Amino acid sequence: MPSNKSVKAAKEALAAAREQLRQRDYAAALRERGAGEIAQWGIVFDGKKVWIERVE
């Protein structure tokens, strides 16, 4: 089980990933070309642990 410190750091990193995806709008070119739904994911690695969150 991950430590509280590790979980807190992962949550902070996921929040930073969400913000980066919103600010940089990586999906803009795909939308311009008519792409349908675009899935964006924030992924944090901590050794063998992985946190994944879909960004809406």
PEVENFEN-V964802 format. One record per residue. N is the residue number from 1. RES is the residue in one small letter. SS is DSSP state (H for helix, E for strand, C for the rest). PHI is phi in radians with two decimals (NA if undefined). OMEGA is omega as a letter, one per 40 degrees, with the letter a starting at -180 (999 if undefined). Layout:
<<N,RES,SS,PHI,OMEGA> <N,RES,SS,PHI,OMEGA>>
//
This chain:
<<1,m,C,NA,a> <2,p,C,-1.19,i> <3,s,C,-1.28,i> <4,n,H,-1.04,a> <5,k,H,-1.12,i> <6,s,H,-1.14,i> <7,v,H,-1.13,i> <8,k,H,-1.09,i> <9,a,H,-1.11,i> <10,a,H,-1.12,i> <11,k,H,-1.10,i> <12,e,H,-1.15,i> <13,a,H,-1.16,i> <14,l,H,-1.14,i> <15,a,H,-1.10,i> <16,a,H,-1.14,i> <17,a,H,-1.12,i> <18,r,H,-1.01,a> <19,e,H,-1.09,i> <20,q,H,-1.11,i> <21,l,H,-1.09,i> <22,r,H,-1.23,a> <23,q,H,-1.18,a> <24,r,H,-1.52,i> <25,d,C,0.78,a> <26,y,C,-1.00,a> <27,a,C,-1.45,a> <28,a,H,-0.98,a> <29,a,H,-1.11,i> <30,l,H,-1.17,i> <31,r,H,-1.09,i> <32,e,H,-1.07,a> <33,r,C,-1.56,i> <34,g,C,1.54,i> <35,a,C,-1.10,i> <36,g,C,-1.33,a> <37,e,C,-1.11,i> <38,i,C,-2.02,i> <39,a,C,-1.60,i> <40,q,E,-2.11,a> <41,w,E,-2.26,i> <42,g,E,-1.69,a> <43,i,E,-2.25,i> <44,v,E,-2.16,i> <45,f,E,-1.92,i> <46,d,E,-2.43,a> <47,g,C,1.13,i> <48,k,C,-1.57,a> <49,k,E,-1.63,i> <50,v,E,-2.36,i> <51,w,E,-2.01,a> <52,i,E,-2.28,i> <53,e,E,-2.46,i> <54,r,E,-1.36,a> <55,v,E,-1.82,a> <56,e,C,-1.52,999>>
//
